[in-house]
Amino acid sequence: MATTNPRVEFFFKKPSPWQAHYRALREILLSCPVTEELKWGVPAYQADGKNVVLVHGFKAYCAVLFPNGALLKDAKRVLIKQTEHVQAARQIRFTTVEEIQKLAPTLRAYVKEAIALQKSGAKVAFKKTTEFAVPAEFQAKLDSAPKLKAAFDQLTPGRQRAYLLYLSQAKQAKTREARVAKVVPRILAGKGLDD
């Protein structure tokens, strides 16, 4: 059984409607061969220094997140893709402690499988940046500004995808145009959307 990490204790003490849920999840996860760490302000359970599963909460539910959940077999059909653009991560969502207790054997099995996949070196096959749609407004700007096109091409694939997703999420052309105008200086400066 894994031991608790003092750096993570604050998470299990801060006010939240999910505290009983978090404690139930922690007990289950610590019964697995993992190390409890703190990543991005939430408990992360690791094997060989790599994240296997994280615990987090939202307004309507709390969840465990498997960073490479797309590789799991999901025999119980409980994994959820957070949004349409998420490629690797998968969640299991909970609204009651009873749901957590009922799924405890499944959680342990999924953690065990996730650890085995991590140790095997299995990787999620991510879509290439060229497979993402380029909004027409951004493509027109790239076509008319060679320096912008060159700067965009120099960005890492992850930064390129972040921009493409951000721009394509706008439903109206006017909003997409405003977003393009907003990101052009950042791209020219070689920065990502969140840098």
N, C-alpha and C positions, 0 to 999 in steps of 0.2 A: 504494500500500500504506500502510495506517495505521501509526502508530508506537505503541510501547508507552508506557504511562503509569507513571511511577515510583511513584505512589500505589498501584498495583495489584500491584506486584511481590511484596509479602508473601504474597498469595494463592497465587502460584505457587511459593512456597518453604516454606509451612507443611506440616507432615506430613499426608499424606492418601494413602489407597490409590489416589486418582484423579489424582495429579500428572501422570503420563504422558498421561492422557486430557485433562486441563486444557490442557497444553502443545499437544497436537495441535489441540484446539478453538481455542485462542488463535491459532495460526498460520493456520488457515482463516479465522477471523473478521477478523483483521488484514489479510487479503488483499482484504477488502471495503471499500467506501467508508464507513467508520465511524470514530468516535472512541472510544478506550478510556477508560472512566471507572470510578469506584468507587461503587457504590450498594448500600446494605444489606449492606456487607461482602463483596460479590462483584463480579467484573468485569461491567460493563455496557457494551455497545457501542451507541453512539448515532449518530443522524443528526439534524442541526439541533437538538441539545440534548435530543432525546427518545429514550428507550430503545427499541431495536429488538430486541435479544436479550441475555440474561444467561446466565452460566455458573454452575452450582451443583452441589453434590454431596449425595448422601444415603447412607444405609447400603448399599443394594443397587445403586445406580447413580449415574452423574453425568448431567447433562442440560444442554441449552440450553433456555431459556425465552423464548418470543416473547410479550411482554405483550399483544399484539393478535393472537395466533395464530389465533383463531377466524375472522379475516377472510382468512387464507391459503387458497389453493385446495387445498393438500395433495394434489397429484397422485400423490405416492408413498405416501400413506397412512401417514405416520410420526409424525404429531402425536398427542399424547396429552393428554387432559383430566385434570389432576392429581386432582381429586376431582369428585364429582357437582355440587357447588355453584359450581365455578369457571365464570365466564361468558366471559371474554375470553382469558385466557392459555392457551397450549398448550406442551407440552414435546416434545423429542425425547430419548429416554433411550438411554444407552450403558452397556455393561458391558465392552467391549473397545476397544482403540485401533484394531483392524482395522475394527470397525463404523464408527468415526468416519472413517477413511480412505476406506472404501467409500462413505460418504454425503457426502463432501466436496463434490462437484458439487451435490448436492441442497441442502446447507446454504447454499452460496453463492447458489443460485437463490432459496431461501426468504428469505435476508437481503435480497437485491435486491428481491424482491416486498414484503417488510415495509417497506423504506425507501420504495418507491413508494406504498404504502398510507398510510404516515405523512405523506408529503408531500402526498398528495391530500386529506388531512383526513378520511379514512374513519374511522368510529367503530363500535364494537361496540354493537349495540342491547341494552342491559341490561334484564333483567326489572325491572319496577316493584316496589317494595316491597310493594304490594298483591297481587302475584302469589305472594308467599311464604306458605307455610302458617303460621298462628299456632297454636302448641300450645294445647290446650284449657285447660291450667293457667294459662297466661299470659293468655289471653283472659278467663278468669273473673276474674283479678286486675284486668285493665284495666276490665272491666265494673263491678266493685265499688268501684273507686278512681278517681274522676274526675280527681283531681290527677295520678295516675300516667298515666292516658290522655293528659292534656294535655301532661305532660312528655315522654312517648314521642313524641307527634305533633310536638313541637318539635325533636326530634333530626333530624340530617341523614339522608337516605335510607340512606347507607352505614352509619351507626351503627345505624339501625333493623334493617337486614338482618343486621348482625353479631349483634345480640341474638337475632333470630329463628332464625338458623342455630345459634347456640350452644344455645339452649333446645330446638330441635327435634332436635338430635343425640343427646340423652339418650334411651335406649331405654325406660327404666322411668318410670312416672308419678311415683314417689317421687323419683327423681333430677331430673325436670323441676321438681317442686315445690320441691326444695331449690335448684335453680338460679334459679328465679323469685325466691325469698326473697333470694338472694344479690345479684341484679342490681337489685332495686327501689330500694335507696338510691342506686345509681349513676345510674339513670335520673332519679330525682327531683332529683339534683344536676346534671343536664344533661350527664352524662359518657357517653362511649362505653364499650364493653366493654374496650378496651385503653388508655383514657386514664389 
